[in-house]
């Protein structure tokens, strides 16, 4: 009787198992489709973010150029005003110098006229001197004849000599005046030449200033045109930013709906998965390990655990995005968290040895469960992506008032271009995504938990040699997010 009942139960369990397997296969298909769609959306979002960053940089560059152009325009306007003022002053100086030139020309004409008059007087006096000399010769010849008249002639001669001396003195004075006037004339002529040279130089400077003013006006017109072009480009850039902002808001709304869908799906999966897990545990207890069915039950149990992990990750992601993830902050032995994580992962990875090189025995204030979740994720990734290696190394140290934990594997490694994107939601390295299970949520959740503890993540890796994932937690008192 009991055998019949057991057979009926087994038959029912097999039927349920078939139904569950079909449902699980359908769920896996839907999940694959959603993952593909999610990958496409993630790629679109990455491209949109890159385009937006480029456009923001271009906008910033154009704005900086516009500021520089405006400053240059203001400087050129000031230079234009200065040059216009200098041109006005130069014109006034030129007018003044022209007036001075006319005055000096008039003075020079007068000086020439006076010099002509003095030359005429000199010729007249020279003629008189010649006449006087002629008379003296005639008087000397008549001296013998006119002995009686010698006294009178001597008196007249003395008188004439006195007059001659006077006229000679006058002639000397006239010669000195003529020499002085000639010197003055030379000075005036030199001044006139210098004035003409200065006037010519000022005329050339005036022409240069006029040319510079014309060039400045042309440059100002060109800069006005460029400014108009830049303003139009700035308006276009602003419109593009507004469009991108609207697109970003639309995608944010879509992400919110997607998170809501994940939350709903996770909760909907949780109840039937609990029933499946209970049935699987009942079958595990009832079926002998030597039975041919037992490996299938064990495989189903592993699949159930993966689904549980996926559902937990999806729930954590929706909590993180909505800001509802809470930390249970308390002081705990950090070495206990590290040891517990290593023990839990080591039980499921008999092919790898997890080595703890050193440990730090101190009390850390934080969420022990979440810290262990981060460590377990890093250890599982290290084991998953080093299938041909047999060792994973865990190190802990204190560095610059920070608690640093690193997990090193000797697996396939990560390319440099993929490292910066590892902590994004649903990101998986495309070259190895098909060879390893996962949906790309573990590192995102781990990084958010570390951020909640005011910590940071860092990664170093080399293709074919392995990777080192490290996180740093501040030891000083913190205000947790």
C-alpha positions as CSV (number, residue, x, y, z in Angstrom):
1,X,0.0,0.0,0.0
2,X,2.7,2.4,0.9
3,X,4.6,1.4,-2.2
4,X,1.5,2.3,-4.3
5,X,1.1,5.6,-2.5
6,X,4.8,6.3,-3.1
7,X,4.5,5.4,-6.7
8,X,1.4,7.7,-7.1
9,X,3.3,10.5,-5.4
10,X,6.3,9.9,-7.6
11,X,4.0,9.9,-10.7
12,X,2.4,13.2,-9.5
13,X,5.9,14.6,-8.8
14,X,7.1,13.6,-12.2
15,X,4.1,15.3,-13.8
16,X,4.7,18.4,-11.8
17,X,8.3,18.2,-12.6
18,X,7.5,18.0,-16.3
19,X,5.1,21.0,-16.0
20,X,7.7,22.9,-13.9
21,X,10.4,22.1,-16.4
22,X,8.2,23.3,-19.2
23,X,7.4,26.5,-17.2
24,X,11.0,26.9,-16.4
25,X,12.0,26.5,-20.0
26,X,9.5,29.1,-21.0
27,X,10.6,31.4,-18.3
28,X,14.2,31.0,-19.4
29,X,13.2,31.8,-23.0
30,X,11.4,34.9,-21.9
31,X,14.3,35.8,-19.7
32,X,16.7,35.4,-22.7
33,X,14.5,37.6,-24.8
34,X,14.4,40.2,-22.1
35,X,18.1,40.0,-21.6
36,X,18.7,40.6,-25.3
37,X,16.2,43.5,-25.3
38,X,17.9,44.8,-22.2
39,X,21.3,44.5,-23.8
40,X,20.0,46.5,-26.8
41,X,18.5,49.1,-24.5
42,X,21.8,49.3,-22.5
43,X,23.8,49.7,-25.7
44,X,21.4,52.5,-26.9
45,X,21.6,54.2,-23.5
46,X,25.5,54.0,-23.6
47,X,25.5,55.5,-27.2
48,X,23.1,58.2,-26.1
49,X,25.1,59.1,-23.1
50,X,28.3,59.2,-25.2
51,X,26.6,61.5,-27.8
52,X,25.3,63.7,-25.0
53,X,28.7,64.0,-23.4
54,X,30.2,64.9,-26.8
55,X,27.5,67.5,-27.5
56,X,27.9,68.9,-24.0
57,X,31.7,69.2,-24.6
58,X,31.1,70.8,-28.0
59,X,28.6,73.2,-26.4
60,X,31.1,74.1,-23.7
61,X,33.8,74.7,-26.3
62,X,31.5,76.9,-28.4
63,X,30.5,78.8,-25.3
64,X,34.2,79.4,-24.4
65,X,34.9,80.5,-28.0
66,X,32.0,82.9,-27.9
67,X,33.3,84.4,-24.6
68,X,36.8,84.7,-26.1
69,X,35.3,86.3,-29.3
70,X,33.3,88.7,-27.2
71,X,36.3,89.7,-25.2
72,X,38.4,90.2,-28.4
73,X,35.5,92.2,-29.9
74,X,35.4,94.5,-26.8
75,X,39.1,94.9,-26.9
76,X,39.0,95.8,-30.6
77,X,36.2,98.3,-30.0
78,X,38.3,99.9,-27.3
79,X,41.4,99.9,-29.6
80,X,39.2,101.5,-32.3
81,X,38.1,104.2,-30.0
82,X,41.7,104.9,-28.9
83,X,42.8,105.0,-32.5
84,X,40.0,107.4,-33.5
85,X,41.0,109.7,-30.6
86,X,44.6,109.5,-31.7
87,X,43.5,110.3,-35.3
88,X,41.6,113.4,-34.1
89,X,44.7,114.5,-32.0
90,X,46.9,113.9,-35.0
91,X,44.6,116.0,-37.3
92,X,44.7,118.8,-34.8
93,X,48.5,118.7,-34.6
94,X,48.7,118.6,-38.4
95,X,46.5,121.7,-38.6
96,X,48.7,123.5,-36.0
97,X,51.9,122.5,-37.8
98,X,50.4,123.8,-41.1
99,X,49.6,127.1,-39.5
100,X,53.2,127.3,-38.0
101,X,54.6,126.4,-41.4
102,X,52.7,129.2,-43.1
103,X,53.9,131.7,-40.4
104,X,57.5,130.6,-40.9
105,X,57.1,130.9,-44.7
106,X,55.8,134.5,-44.2
107,X,58.7,135.2,-41.9
108,X,61.1,133.8,-44.4
109,X,59.7,136.0,-47.2
110,X,60.1,139.1,-45.0
111,X,63.7,138.0,-44.2
112,X,64.5,137.7,-47.9
113,X,63.0,141.2,-48.5
114,X,65.1,142.7,-45.7
115,X,68.2,141.0,-47.1
116,X,67.6,142.4,-50.6
117,X,67.3,145.9,-49.1
118,X,70.5,145.6,-47.1
119,X,72.3,144.3,-50.2
120,X,71.2,147.3,-52.1
121,X,72.4,149.7,-49.4
122,X,75.7,147.9,-49.2
123,X,76.2,148.4,-53.0
124,X,75.3,152.0,-52.6
125,X,77.9,152.5,-49.8
126,X,80.5,150.6,-51.8
127,X,79.9,153.0,-54.7
128,X,80.3,155.9,-52.4
129,X,83.5,154.5,-51.0
130,X,84.9,154.1,-54.6
131,X,84.0,157.7,-55.3
132,X,85.7,158.8,-52.1
133,X,88.8,156.9,-53.0
134,X,88.8,158.6,-56.4
135,X,88.4,162.0,-54.9
136,X,91.3,161.3,-52.5
137,X,93.6,160.4,-55.4
138,X,92.6,163.5,-57.2
139,X,93.2,165.6,-54.1
140,X,96.7,164.1,-53.6
141,X,97.6,165.1,-57.2
142,X,96.2,168.6,-56.6
143,X,98.2,168.8,-53.3
144,X,101.3,170.2,-54.9
145,X,99.2,172.7,-56.8
146,X,97.0,173.7,-54.0
147,X,99.5,174.1,-51.2
148,X,97.6,177.1,-50.0
149,X,94.6,175.1,-49.8
150,X,96.3,172.3,-47.9
151,X,95.0,173.3,-44.5
152,X,91.5,173.5,-45.9
153,X,92.0,170.3,-47.8
154,X,93.5,168.6,-44.8
155,X,90.5,169.7,-42.8
156,X,88.2,168.5,-45.5
157,X,90.3,165.3,-45.7
158,X,90.1,164.8,-41.9
159,X,86.4,165.4,-42.2
160,X,86.1,163.0,-45.1
161,X,88.3,160.4,-43.2
162,X,86.0,160.7,-40.2
163,X,83.0,160.3,-42.5
164,X,84.8,157.4,-44.2
165,X,85.5,155.8,-40.8
166,X,81.9,156.3,-39.9
167,X,80.8,154.7,-43.1
168,X,83.3,151.9,-42.8
169,X,82.0,151.2,-39.3
170,X,78.5,151.3,-40.7
171,X,79.6,149.0,-43.4
172,X,81.2,146.6,-40.8
173,X,78.0,146.7,-38.8
174,X,75.9,146.2,-41.9
175,X,78.1,143.2,-42.8
176,X,77.7,141.7,-39.3
177,X,73.9,142.3,-39.5
178,X,74.0,140.6,-43.0
179,X,75.9,137.6,-41.6
180,X,73.5,137.4,-38.6
181,X,70.5,137.6,-41.0
182,X,72.1,134.9,-43.2
183,X,72.5,132.7,-40.1
184,X,69.0,133.3,-39.1
185,X,67.9,132.6,-42.7
186,X,69.8,129.3,-42.5
187,X,68.2,128.5,-39.2
188,X,64.8,129.3,-40.5
189,X,65.4,127.3,-43.7
190,X,66.6,124.3,-41.5
191,X,63.5,124.7,-39.3
192,X,61.3,124.8,-42.4
193,X,63.0,121.7,-43.8
194,X,62.5,119.9,-40.5
195,X,58.9,121.1,-40.4
196,X,58.3,119.7,-43.9
197,X,59.9,116.4,-42.9
198,X,57.7,116.2,-39.8
199,X,54.6,117.1,-41.9
200,X,55.4,114.4,-44.4
201,X,56.0,111.9,-41.6
202,X,52.7,112.9,-40.0
203,X,50.9,112.6,-43.4
204,X,52.3,109.0,-43.7
205,X,51.3,108.2,-40.1
206,X,47.9,109.6,-40.8
207,X,47.5,107.4,-43.9
208,X,48.7,104.4,-41.9
209,X,46.2,105.1,-39.1
210,X,43.5,105.5,-41.8
211,X,44.4,102.1,-43.2
212,X,44.5,100.5,-39.8
213,X,41.0,102.1,-39.1
214,X,39.6,100.6,-42.3
215,X,41.1,97.2,-41.5
216,X,39.7,97.4,-38.0
217,X,36.3,98.2,-39.4
218,X,36.5,95.3,-41.8
219,X,37.6,92.9,-38.9
220,X,34.7,94.3,-36.8
221,X,32.2,93.5,-39.6
222,X,33.7,90.0,-40.0
223,X,33.6,89.4,-36.3
224,X,30.0,90.6,-36.2
225,X,29.2,88.0,-38.9
226,X,31.1,85.3,-37.0
227,X,29.3,86.3,-33.8
228,X,26.0,85.9,-35.6
229,X,27.0,82.5,-36.8
230,X,28.2,81.4,-33.4
231,X,24.9,82.7,-31.8
232,X,23.0,80.6,-34.4
233,X,25.1,77.6,-33.6
234,X,24.5,78.1,-29.9
235,X,20.8,78.3,-30.4
236,X,21.0,75.0,-32.4
237,X,23.1,73.4,-29.7
238,X,20.6,74.5,-27.0
239,X,17.8,73.0,-29.0
240,X,19.7,69.7,-29.3
241,X,20.4,69.7,-25.6
242,X,16.7,70.2,-24.9
243,X,15.9,67.3,-27.2
244,X,18.5,65.2,-25.5
245,X,17.1,66.2,-22.1
246,X,13.6,65.1,-23.2
247,X,15.1,61.9,-24.6
248,X,16.9,61.3,-21.3
249,X,13.7,61.9,-19.3
250,X,11.9,59.5,-21.6
251,X,14.5,56.9,-21.1
252,X,14.5,57.5,-17.3
253,X,10.8,56.9,-17.3
254,X,11.3,53.8,-19.3
255,X,14.0,52.6,-16.8
256,X,11.5,53.3,-14.0
257,X,8.9,51.2,-15.7
258,X,11.4,48.5,-16.4
259,X,12.4,48.5,-12.7
260,X,8.8,48.3,-11.7
261,X,8.3,45.4,-14.1
262,X,11.4,43.6,-12.7
263,X,10.1,44.1,-9.2
264,X,6.7,42.7,-10.1
265,X,8.2,39.8,-12.0
266,X,10.6,39.0,-9.1
267,X,7.8,39.0,-6.6
268,X,5.6,36.9,-8.9
269,X,8.4,34.4,-9.4
270,X,9.2,34.2,-5.7
271,X,6.1,32.4,-4.6
272,X,6.0,29.6,-7.2
273,X,9.8,29.2,-6.9
274,X,9.3,28.7,-3.2
275,X,6.8,25.9,-3.9
276,X,9.1,24.3,-6.5
277,X,12.0,24.5,-4.0
278,X,9.9,22.8,-1.3
279,X,8.8,20.0,-3.7
280,X,12.4,19.6,-4.9
281,X,13.6,19.3,-1.2
282,X,10.8,16.7,-0.5
283,X,11.9,14.7,-3.6
284,X,15.6,15.0,-2.4
285,X,14.6,13.5,0.9
286,X,12.5,10.7,-0.6
287,X,14.7,9.6,-3.5
288,X,17.8,7.6,-2.9
289,X,21.0,9.1,-4.1
290,X,21.7,5.9,-6.0
291,X,18.5,6.3,-8.0
292,X,18.8,7.4,-11.6
293,X,16.4,10.3,-11.0
294,X,18.6,11.8,-8.3
295,X,21.1,13.7,-10.6
296,X,18.1,15.4,-12.3
297,X,16.8,16.5,-8.9
298,X,20.2,17.8,-8.0
299,X,20.4,19.7,-11.3
300,X,17.0,21.1,-10.7
301,X,18.1,22.2,-7.2
302,X,21.1,24.1,-8.7
303,X,18.7,25.7,-11.2
304,X,16.4,26.8,-8.4
305,X,19.4,28.3,-6.6
306,X,20.4,30.3,-9.7
307,X,16.8,31.5,-10.1
308,X,16.8,32.5,-6.4
309,X,20.0,34.4,-6.9
310,X,18.7,36.1,-10.0
311,X,15.4,37.1,-8.2
312,X,17.4,38.5,-5.3
313,X,19.6,40.5,-7.6
314,X,16.6,41.9,-9.5
315,X,15.0,42.9,-6.2
316,X,18.3,44.5,-5.0
317,X,18.5,46.4,-8.3
318,X,15.0,47.8,-8.0
319,X,15.7,48.8,-4.4
320,X,18.9,50.5,-5.3
321,X,17.3,52.4,-8.2
322,X,14.4,53.5,-6.0
323,X,16.7,54.4,-3.1
324,X,15.0,51.9,-0.8
325,X,17.9,49.7,0.0
326,X,18.6,50.0,3.7
327,X,21.8,49.2,5.6
328,X,21.6,47.5,9.0
329,X,24.6,49.4,10.6
330,X,26.3,47.8,13.5
331,X,29.8,47.1,14.7
332,X,31.2,43.7,13.8
333,X,34.5,41.8,13.6
334,X,35.6,42.4,10.0
335,X,37.7,39.2,10.0
336,X,34.5,37.2,10.7
337,X,32.8,38.6,7.6
338,X,35.8,37.7,5.4
339,X,36.1,34.2,6.9
340,X,32.3,33.6,6.6
341,X,32.3,34.6,2.9
342,X,35.3,32.4,2.1
343,X,33.8,29.4,3.9
344,X,30.4,29.8,2.1
345,X,32.0,30.0,-1.4
346,X,34.6,27.3,-0.7
347,X,31.8,24.8,0.0
348,X,30.4,25.3,-3.6
349,X,33.8,25.4,-5.3
350,X,35.8,22.3,-4.4
351,X,38.1,22.7,-7.5
352,X,39.5,26.0,-6.3
353,X,41.5,26.9,-3.1
354,X,40.6,30.2,-1.6
355,X,43.6,31.5,0.3
356,X,43.4,34.3,2.9
357,X,46.9,35.7,3.0
358,X,46.4,38.0,5.9
359,X,43.5,39.1,8.1
360,X,42.8,42.3,10.1
361,X,41.2,41.8,13.5
362,X,39.2,45.0,14.1
363,X,35.7,46.2,14.7
364,X,34.1,47.8,11.6
365,X,30.8,49.7,11.7
366,X,28.7,48.8,8.7
367,X,26.2,46.3,7.3
368,X,27.9,42.9,7.8
369,X,25.4,41.0,5.6
370,X,25.9,43.4,2.7
371,X,29.7,43.4,3.0
372,X,29.6,39.6,2.9
373,X,27.3,39.8,-0.1
374,X,30.0,41.9,-1.9
375,X,32.8,39.5,-0.9
376,X,30.8,36.4,-2.0
377,X,30.0,38.1,-5.4
378,X,33.7,38.8,-5.9
379,X,34.8,35.3,-4.9
380,X,32.1,33.7,-7.1
381,X,33.2,35.8,-10.1
382,X,36.9,35.0,-9.4
383,X,36.1,31.2,-9.5
384,X,33.7,31.5,-12.5
385,X,36.1,33.4,-14.7
386,X,39.2,31.2,-13.8
387,X,38.0,27.7,-14.8
388,X,41.5,26.5,-15.5
389,X,43.2,28.0,-12.4
390,X,43.1,26.4,-9.0
391,X,43.6,29.3,-6.7
392,X,42.0,32.6,-5.5
393,X,43.8,34.9,-3.1
394,X,42.1,37.3,-0.7
395,X,44.1,40.1,1.0
396,X,43.1,42.6,3.6
397,X,45.1,45.6,4.8
398,X,44.8,49.1,6.3
399,X,46.0,51.9,4.0
400,X,45.7,55.6,4.6
401,X,43.0,55.2,7.2
402,X,41.0,52.9,4.8
403,X,40.3,49.2,5.1
404,X,41.2,47.7,1.7
405,X,40.1,44.2,0.6
406,X,41.3,42.7,-2.7
407,X,40.4,39.4,-4.5
408,X,42.8,38.1,-7.0
409,X,42.2,35.4,-9.6
410,X,44.4,33.9,-12.3
411,X,41.8,33.5,-15.0
412,X,40.9,34.9,-18.4
413,X,41.4,38.6,-17.5
414,X,39.5,41.7,-18.7
415,X,40.4,44.1,-21.5
416,X,41.1,47.7,-20.5
417,X,38.2,49.1,-22.6
418,X,35.7,46.9,-20.6
419,X,37.0,47.7,-17.1
420,X,35.3,51.1,-16.8
421,X,31.9,49.6,-17.8
422,X,32.0,46.5,-15.5
423,X,30.0,48.2,-12.7
424,X,27.1,49.2,-15.0
425,X,23.7,47.4,-14.8
426,X,23.4,44.3,-17.0
427,X,26.9,44.9,-18.6
428,X,28.7,41.8,-19.6
429,X,31.9,41.5,-21.6
430,X,30.6,40.6,-25.1
431,X,33.5,38.3,-25.9
432,X,32.9,35.9,-23.0
433,X,29.2,36.5,-22.2
434,X,28.1,33.4,-24.0
435,X,30.6,31.1,-22.3
436,X,29.7,32.0,-18.7
437,X,26.3,32.3,-16.9
438,X,25.1,35.6,-15.4
439,X,23.1,38.7,-16.2
440,X,25.6,41.4,-15.2
441,X,24.0,42.6,-12.0
442,X,26.4,41.3,-9.3
443,X,29.2,43.9,-9.7
444,X,26.6,46.7,-10.1
445,X,25.0,45.7,-6.8
446,X,28.4,45.3,-5.1
447,X,29.5,48.8,-6.2
448,X,26.3,50.4,-5.0
449,X,26.7,48.6,-1.6
450,X,30.3,49.9,-1.3
451,X,29.1,53.4,-2.3
452,X,26.4,53.2,0.5
453,X,29.4,52.7,2.9
454,X,31.2,55.7,1.4
455,X,33.8,53.4,-0.2
456,X,35.3,53.0,-3.6
457,X,36.0,50.1,-6.1
458,X,39.1,49.6,-8.2
459,X,40.1,47.0,-10.8
460,X,43.3,45.9,-12.4
461,X,43.5,43.2,-15.0
462,X,45.5,41.6,-17.8
463,X,44.2,39.4,-20.5
464,X,45.2,35.8,-20.0
465,X,46.8,36.4,-16.5
466,X,43.9,37.3,-14.3
467,X,42.2,40.2,-12.4
468,X,42.3,41.9,-9.0
469,X,39.1,43.5,-7.7
470,X,39.6,45.7,-4.7
471,X,37.3,47.9,-2.5
472,X,38.2,50.4,0.1
473,X,36.1,51.3,3.2
474,X,36.9,54.4,5.3
475,X,37.7,53.7,9.0
476,X,36.8,57.1,10.2
477,X,33.2,57.7,11.5
478,X,30.8,58.0,8.6
479,X,27.4,59.2,7.8
480,X,25.9,56.4,5.8
481,X,23.8,57.1,2.7
